[in-house]
Amino acid sequence: MTQTIALNDGTSIPTIGFGTYPHDGDDSAANTEHALEVGYRLIDTALSYENEAEVGEGLRRSPVSRDEVIVTTKVPGRHHGYDGARESFAASAKALGLETIDLLLIHWPLPRLDKYVDTWRALVDLQKEGLVRSIGVSNFTPDHIRRLQDATGVTPAVNQIELHPYFQQHEQRAFHAEHGIVTEAWSPLGRGGDLLKEPTLVEIAESLGVSVGQVVLRWHIEQGIVPIPKSKNPDRQRENFDVFSFSLTEDQIAAINTLDKGTPIWDQDPNVYEEF
């Protein structure tokens, strides 16, 4: 049974997800199918990844029942605005081959356009209409989320952000906790393998007889963060999912917490970054 975490809308999602970026073509279908075989039940894609059709194919190939899987996709910048967001949902649903989407996120706020509130209104209505089960955001700051709350009275169920031991986002996570928002982590294992060579993490991994990646993913899970690791390697997919047979001690978590550098590894400030 996959472990789950409750959302503020009364639903729940698995405590670890499978990221499909930057998979493409048949690889994405095969990767999705294998991830489901391994045990993942939270699959993360986006319209801008250009692989929704392949992810949908992987879902259809799998013997896992559709109602066991939480499929996440995202509204890109080019579809911001009320009508655009509804068009984005329709395009994603068609590509995925799904009548309903389990979790729909706004991919980036794009404050310069100043359309993310209207985009959010569309997601709220899609949820009311039963076309989307849960709604959330990605890369939104507390100020962005407050605007959504003030305008609609609806708080996102999820905010997916860059988060790993080198960039722990304490203030953002505290805001999420205060408002009942689940934190999802993209790039949970960092970038380029540097994090996986960190001596503190290597020492903990050796003491537990697991990999450094497993230690990092377990660190996320034990703090209520939902990591979304990505891998095209079947063995690595399996290893990343195998993080429920061990625990970290308080001292180990405290040691990992000291690794925070306070700066992201991706130069993508949500206040100015634009992705269409």
Buried (B, 14 or more C-beta within 10 A) or exposed (E): EBEBBEBBBEBBBBBBBBBBBEBEEEBBBBBBBBBBBBBBBBBBBBBBBBBBBBBBBBBBBBEBEEEEBBBBBBBBBBBBBBEBBBBBBEBBBEBBEBEBBBBBBBBBBBBEBEBBBBBBBBBBBBBEEEBBBBBBBBBBBBEBBBBBEEBBEBBBBBBBBBBBBBBBBEEBBEBBEEBEBBBBBBBBBBEEEEBBEBEBBBBBBEEBEBBBBBBBBBBBBBBEBBBBBBBBEBEBBBBBBBBEEEEBEEEBBEBBEEBBEEEBBEEEEBEEBEEE
